Amino acid sequence: MPGLTETLSRFAAHPPVESMTEEVRSLIRTGFIDTIATMIAGRDADVVKIVRSFVQQRRSTATEARILFLDELTASNDAALINGSAAHALDYDDVALGGHPSTVLVPAILAEGERLDVSGAQALNAYLVGYETWAELFTRDPDAYHLKGWHPTAVLGTVGAACAIAYLNKLSVEQCNNAIALAASMASGLVANFGTMAKPLHAGRAASCAIDAVRLAAAGLTAAHDALEHHAGYLAALSPKGAANREDATDLGNRLRILETGLSIKKYPMCYSTHRVIDGVLDLADAHAIQPSHVAAVHATIGISQASMLRNHAPVTGLEAKFSLEFAVAAALDAGKVGLAELTDEYVNRPEVRDLMKRVHIDTIDSHCPIEPVFALNDHVTIELRDGRRLSSGDIRFARGNAMLPLDMRELQSKFMDCCASASDLDAAALYDRLSALETVQSVRSLIPARDAATA
């Protein structure tokens, strides 16, 4: 009987991509569109500037892949590092499987895809391989990764992306096995680093390490044949209680989890754990014409894992505020929205915002969503007004933009154009159109024709 590592290797080498439906293609195109939007919006983030400088200091002469949809080329692994960090820099990228699948898969696939000159259809296939691998690994541990300190985007994304890149490189089953085992040794990322520059680096590093693992395996570097399922292997290391299922995969390729879980697109550039509460506050404020001065207190009830991620109760920077439920509520009440304009150090430190943050109280509930086990089954918001009224949101099952409450194409395009608004070097509308028909693109290198590109 093959073990889990071998089964994943066979899947990466020979995935059932010929049966991909339009529904699956549409979901994957959404992942590419949203990730490229957030990548472009995150171009100028401090973490991206630092990572670009770091790459320049060690840069090889390779000109394999585009950086940040500019006219600057570098080695594909370095491009994935920079682009993945940018895509996650604003915490505005899509969500599924306990993390952010597209922010790792898309930068890795585009960077290595440019080097190999793959088609848009091949890029879609590679994404499916990466997503299904990630989903297979994610469902194997009943214990929440975040509460154990592991960031799934980094620890699961590295292996998932390695399978996607192995597919693009047409590795043999044996080479895929080595690439997976190498990626498993490279995978790491700590929840303690949420709210710092290290979190977006997790995504970039996962994308970059996936490429490194595949290219090393292609060159002949070997690794354990059972790295995932071994008693001292990847899954065992990620599960201190030993609860992870290390048996062979039987459903891989026979069911597509992307159709079951999908992708959730963020409406707000905040940790996804805040989104249901933000929706609840905005709805109540709109329905009852609530002004900040009317509010005596806000009580928010969320899941335990969610609360663990929202560690910053009195943030002083825009980066810290992304992981603060107190700030999310305060901004929703004060500005009537929670957007990029509110995620600045200056806004976070406004006296009226800080005063509202002090009025927010958080309770936790030990329930779990069967679709997104990181979250409680429902969130709930109650706003106490100074006139004595208590306004309840009721149970909030899904945030707007969730896979179960998706944005329509008009809303997705609006987010894309908004994220690209500051990129004067891009014809954003033309890029959106090309991404919307990605399976017809003959080469991913042509996503930005020379006439659109500017000198970096």
Secondary structure, DSSP 8 states (H G I E B T S, - for coil): ---HHHHHHHHHHS--GGG--HHHHHHHHHHHHHHHHHHHHTTT-HHHHHHHHHHHHH--S---EESTTSS-EE-HHHHHHHHHHHHHHTS-S-BBTTB-HHHHHHHHHHHHHHHHT--HHHHHHHHHHHHHHHHHHHTT--S-HHHHTB-HHHHTHHHHHHHHHHHHTT--HHHHHHHHHHHHHH---BGGGTTSTHHHHHHHHHHHHHHHHHHHHHTT----TTTTTSTTSHHHHH-TTS-S--S--SSBTTB-HHHHH--B--SSSS-GGGHHHHHHHHHHHHHHT--GGGEEEEEEEEEHHHHHH---SS--SHHHHTT-HHHHHHHHHHHSS-SGGGSSHHHHT-HHHHHHHTTEEEEEE----SS-TTS-S-BEEEEEETTS-EEE---B-S-TTSTTS---HHHHHHHHHHHTTT-TTS-HHHHHHHHHTGGG-S-GGGGS-TTT----
